[in-house]
């Protein structure tokens, strides 16, 4: 119907910025207050800091267009851990309680897969 293929790279940049902001802000909250975040996610403080650094660096990398595919793979591994925790440990439902279900993790994973398979589009630093 509409021929919008010419805007694909702009759409991918927008997607990268949104995904990167989500992960970078999550990582920043892990790094800024690891004691609080480690209690919330049920992980040791050291692992929470490691996780936060991974999310922060991965998010910034996706936004900047630097080694996007490696960043997406790393962030997908983090999402697999989050899904495992929500499904098998916390046993939250798809929608969860207070909007904290695993639907959010699936949406983020889906966006990462699109970015991974398209290598983030034309506007990148290094691929």
C-alpha positions in Angstrom: 0.0 0.0 0.0 2.5 2.6 1.2 6.1 2.4 -0.1 8.1 3.4 2.9 11.2 1.3 2.4 13.2 4.5 1.8 12.7 5.3 5.5 13.8 2.0 6.8 17.2 3.2 8.1 15.6 6.1 9.9 13.2 3.8 11.5 16.0 1.6 12.6 17.9 4.5 14.1 14.7 5.5 16.1 14.4 1.8 17.2 18.0 1.7 18.3 17.7 4.9 20.3 14.6 3.7 22.1 16.1 0.3 22.9 19.4 1.8 23.9 17.7 4.3 26.2 15.7 1.5 27.9 18.8 -0.6 28.6 21.2 2.3 29.4 18.7 3.7 32.0 18.2 0.2 33.5 21.9 -0.3 33.7 22.5 3.1 35.2 20.0 2.3 38.0 21.8 -1.0 38.7 25.2 0.8 38.9 24.0 3.9 40.9 22.3 1.9 43.7 23.5 -1.7 43.5 22.4 -2.6 47.1 18.8 -1.6 46.4 18.7 -3.2 42.9 20.4 -6.4 44.0 17.6 -6.9 46.6 14.9 -6.1 44.0 16.2 -8.7 41.5 17.4 -11.2 44.0 21.0 -11.3 42.9 24.3 -10.6 44.6 25.6 -7.0 44.6 28.7 -7.8 42.5 26.6 -9.5 39.8 24.1 -6.6 39.9 27.0 -4.2 39.1 28.3 -6.5 36.3 24.8 -6.7 34.9 24.3 -2.9 35.1 27.6 -2.3 33.3 26.6 -4.7 30.6 23.2 -3.0 30.1 24.7 0.4 30.2 27.5 -0.3 27.7 25.2 -2.4 25.5 22.6 0.4 25.4 25.1 3.1 24.6 26.6 0.8 21.9 23.3 0.2 20.2 22.5 3.9 20.2 25.9 4.9 18.9 25.9 2.2 16.2 29.2 0.7 17.5 29.5 -3.1 17.3 25.7 -3.3 17.3 25.4 -7.0 16.7 27.7 -7.9 19.6 25.8 -5.5 21.8 22.4 -7.0 20.8 23.7 -10.6 21.5 24.9 -9.5 24.9 21.6 -7.7 25.7 19.6 -10.7 24.4 21.5 -13.0 26.9 20.6 -10.5 29.7 16.9 -10.7 28.5 17.1 -14.5 28.6 18.2 -14.3 32.2 15.3 -11.9 33.0 12.8 -14.2 31.3 14.1 -17.2 33.2 13.8 -15.3 36.5 10.3 -14.1 35.8 9.0 -17.4 34.4 10.6 -20.0 36.7 11.6 -18.2 39.8 9.1 -15.4 40.4 6.4 -17.2 38.3 4.9 -13.9 37.1 2.3 -14.1 34.4 2.5 -12.7 30.9 1.1 -9.3 32.1 2.4 -9.7 35.6 1.5 -7.7 38.6 1.9 -3.9 38.3 3.0 -4.2 34.7 6.0 -6.3 35.5 5.2 -9.4 33.5 7.3 -11.1 30.9 5.5 -9.4 28.0 8.0 -6.5 28.5 11.0 -8.8 28.1 9.6 -10.3 25.0 9.0 -6.9 23.4 12.6 -5.8 24.2 13.9 -9.1 22.9 11.9 -8.8 19.7 13.3 -5.3 19.1 16.8 -6.5 19.7 16.3 -9.3 17.2 15.2 -6.9 14.5 18.3 -4.7 15.2 20.5 -7.7 15.3 19.3 -9.1 11.9 19.4 -5.7 10.2 22.8 -4.8 11.7 21.1 -1.6 12.9 20.7 -0.1 9.4 23.0 2.2 7.4 23.7 4.8 10.1 26.3 3.0 12.2 29.9 3.6 13.3 31.2 0.0 13.1 29.4 -3.1 12.1 
